[in-house]
Amino acid sequence: MQRITITPSQIQDRQISLTVEQHHYLTRVIRLHSGSQFQAIDGTGQLYLAEITAGNAQILQISSTIDREFSQPITLICALPKGNNFDDLVRACTELGVTSIFPAISDRTLLNPSPQKLLRWRKIAQEATEQSERIVCPIIAEPQPLKTIFSQMTDCNSKYLCHSRGDRPHLLTCLQSRQLANSPITIAIGPEGGWTDAEIEMAIEYKFQLVSLGRHILRTITAPIVALSIVTATIEGV
């Protein structure tokens, strides 16, 4: 069944006030007609079964199940890669269950994204949420300097900075040695060329544990997918 993302403000008296874009998509792109049913999520954990009416939609059933979501928040901090690679990164990480993504401006970041880029990333996250049948759409934060992002992670005890050089314990080993329960998990991925020494020292200062993702050197677009796959597999196995 087709699924779209709405905002809580679109709901009133068991009616969904569809935007022009949403109505066009449902009736013109996928060719639903009056009386056809679809699903809507509001980004807060609510799932609605609705049917199209004249210009809007009638809510038939409300469910608050979030079985597809993990019990603990998963935050990804990722240095911005070159080109449009962040588009694919947002899509894949949304499908893997990430809760929030913080695009980081690191010492070796070359990209200076425009506000339009941020809107595009949020749109991609929304589409990936719908496609993967998640209930909650991940938060895509504005690009910020790395230190600013680190300073916002003080409430998380399970913080890992992936580092491809040096003798570091594997992320999987570190996760398996902890009692994860409902504890938030934060993963930081560096830019092409890796973290600078100053950034590594700063991460340690902010209580990040340095970890490895294996013996191979991974691209910035590949490393988050590997890291989140390890995280989600570990959570599923708890």
C-alpha positions in Angstrom: 0.0 0.0 0.0 1.3 3.4 -0.9 2.7 5.5 2.0 3.2 9.2 2.2 4.7 11.5 4.9 2.5 14.3 6.4 2.9 16.7 9.3 0.7 16.6 12.4 -0.7 20.0 11.6 -2.4 18.5 8.5 -4.7 16.5 10.6 -7.9 17.8 12.0 -11.2 16.0 12.9 -10.0 12.7 11.4 -9.3 14.5 8.1 -5.9 14.9 6.4 -5.6 18.2 4.5 -3.4 17.1 1.6 -1.0 19.5 0.0 -1.2 20.2 -3.7 1.9 18.2 -4.2 0.6 15.2 -2.2 -2.8 15.2 -3.9 -1.1 15.4 -7.3 1.2 12.5 -6.4 -1.6 10.3 -5.2 -4.1 11.0 -7.9 -1.9 11.7 -10.9 1.4 9.9 -10.4 0.2 6.7 -8.8 -3.4 7.2 -10.1 -5.4 6.6 -7.0 -9.1 7.6 -7.2 -11.7 8.7 -4.7 -12.2 5.9 -2.2 -8.7 4.5 -2.7 -6.8 3.8 0.5 -3.2 4.7 1.4 -1.1 5.0 4.5 0.3 8.2 6.0 2.9 8.7 8.7 3.4 12.0 10.6 7.0 11.5 11.7 6.1 11.0 15.4 5.3 7.3 15.4 1.7 7.5 14.2 0.5 5.5 11.2 -2.8 6.4 9.5 -4.9 4.3 7.1 -6.8 6.8 5.0 -8.9 7.0 1.9 -9.0 9.8 -0.7 -12.0 12.1 -0.7 -12.7 15.2 -2.7 -9.4 17.1 -2.5 -8.4 15.6 0.9 -8.4 12.3 2.8 -10.5 10.7 5.5 -8.7 8.8 8.3 -10.1 5.3 8.7 -7.7 3.9 11.3 -4.9 5.1 13.5 -2.1 2.9 14.7 0.9 3.9 17.0 2.9 0.7 16.4 6.6 1.4 15.9 7.8 -2.2 15.5 10.1 -1.2 12.6 12.0 1.3 14.8 14.8 0.5 17.1 14.4 1.1 20.8 17.5 3.3 21.1 18.3 6.4 19.0 21.1 6.0 16.5 22.9 9.2 15.5 25.3 9.5 12.6 27.8 12.3 12.4 29.4 12.3 8.9 31.9 14.7 7.3 30.5 15.9 4.1 31.9 14.1 1.0 32.5 15.6 -2.4 29.8 15.9 -5.0 26.3 14.5 -4.5 27.5 11.4 -2.5 25.6 12.6 0.6 22.3 12.1 -1.3 23.0 8.3 -1.5 24.3 8.3 2.1 21.1 9.8 3.5 19.0 7.4 1.5 20.9 4.2 2.6 21.2 5.3 6.2 17.5 6.1 6.5 16.7 2.6 5.2 19.1 1.2 7.9 17.2 2.8 10.7 19.3 5.9 11.6 17.4 8.4 13.9 19.4 11.5 13.1 22.1 12.6 10.7 24.5 15.5 11.4 26.4 16.6 8.3 29.8 17.8 9.6 32.1 20.4 8.3 35.6 19.0 9.1 39.1 20.2 8.5 39.2 18.4 5.2 35.7 19.1 4.0 35.5 20.7 0.6 31.8 21.0 0.1 29.9 24.1 1.3 26.3 23.0 0.8 23.5 25.5 0.1 20.2 25.6 1.9 18.7 23.8 -1.1 21.0 20.9 -0.5 19.6 20.5 3.0 16.0 20.6 1.7 17.0 17.9 -0.8 18.5 15.7 1.9 15.4 16.0 4.0 13.2 15.1 1.0 15.4 12.1 0.3 15.0 11.0 3.9 11.3 11.3 3.7 11.1 9.3 0.5 13.4 6.6 2.0 11.3 6.5 5.1 8.2 5.8 3.0 9.9 3.3 0.8 11.3 1.3 3.7 8.0 1.4 5.6 9.5 3.1 8.6 7.2 5.1 11.0 9.6 7.9 12.0 11.5 10.0 9.5 15.1 10.7 10.6 16.2 14.2 11.4 18.7 15.7 9.0 20.4 18.6 10.8 21.9 21.6 9.2 25.6 21.3 8.3 27.7 22.5 11.3 31.4 22.5 12.3 32.5 19.3 13.9 33.2 20.8 17.3 29.7 22.3 17.4 28.2 18.9 16.7 30.4 17.1 19.3 29.3 19.6 22.0 25.7 18.5 21.4 26.4 14.8 22.1 27.1 15.2 25.9 24.1 13.1 26.9 25.2 10.0 24.9 27.7 7.5 26.6 28.0 5.2 23.6 30.0 7.4 21.2 32.4 5.9 18.6 34.6 7.7 16.1 35.6 5.4 13.2 39.3 5.7 12.4 41.0 3.7 9.6 44.6 4.1 10.9 46.2 2.7 14.0 45.5 -0.3 16.2 41.8 0.3 17.2 39.3 -2.2 18.5 36.6 -3.2 16.0 33.2 -1.4 16.4 31.5 -4.8 16.7 33.7 -5.9 19.6 33.0 -2.6 21.4 29.3 -2.8 20.9 29.1 -6.5 22.0 31.0 -5.6 25.2 28.5 -3.0 26.3 25.0 -3.3 27.8 23.2 -1.4 25.0 19.6 -1.8 26.3 18.0 1.5 25.3 21.2 3.5 25.3 21.6 6.0 22.4 24.4 5.3 20.1 26.5 7.8 18.1 28.8 7.0 15.2 31.2 9.6 13.7 32.6 9.0 10.1 35.4 11.1 8.7 36.0 12.7 5.3 37.9 11.5 2.4 41.5 11.5 3.6 40.5 10.7 7.2 40.4 12.7 10.4 43.2 15.2 11.3 45.2 14.7 14.4 43.5 17.7 16.0 40.0 16.2 15.3 41.0 12.9 16.8 42.2 14.7 19.9 39.0 16.7 20.1 36.9 13.5 19.7 38.8 11.9 22.7 38.2 15.1 24.7 34.4 14.7 24.0 34.6 11.1 25.2 34.4 9.3 21.8 36.0 5.9 21.6 38.2 5.4 18.6 37.2 2.2 16.7 37.9 0.4 13.4 35.5 -0.9 10.8 38.0 -3.5 9.6 41.2 -3.9 7.8 40.2 -2.1 4.6 40.1 1.6 3.9 36.5 2.6 3.2 35.1 5.6 1.3 33.1 8.2 3.2 29.9 7.0 1.5 30.7 3.3 2.3 31.8 3.6 5.9 28.5 4.8 7.3 26.6 1.9 5.7 29.1 -0.6 7.2 29.0 1.1 10.6 25.2 1.3 10.8 24.9 -2.3 9.5 27.1 -3.4 12.5 25.1 -1.3 14.9 21.7 -2.5 13.8 22.8 -6.1 13.6 24.1 -5.9 17.2 20.8 -4.3 18.4 18.7 -6.9 16.7 20.8 -9.6 18.4 20.4 -8.1 21.9 
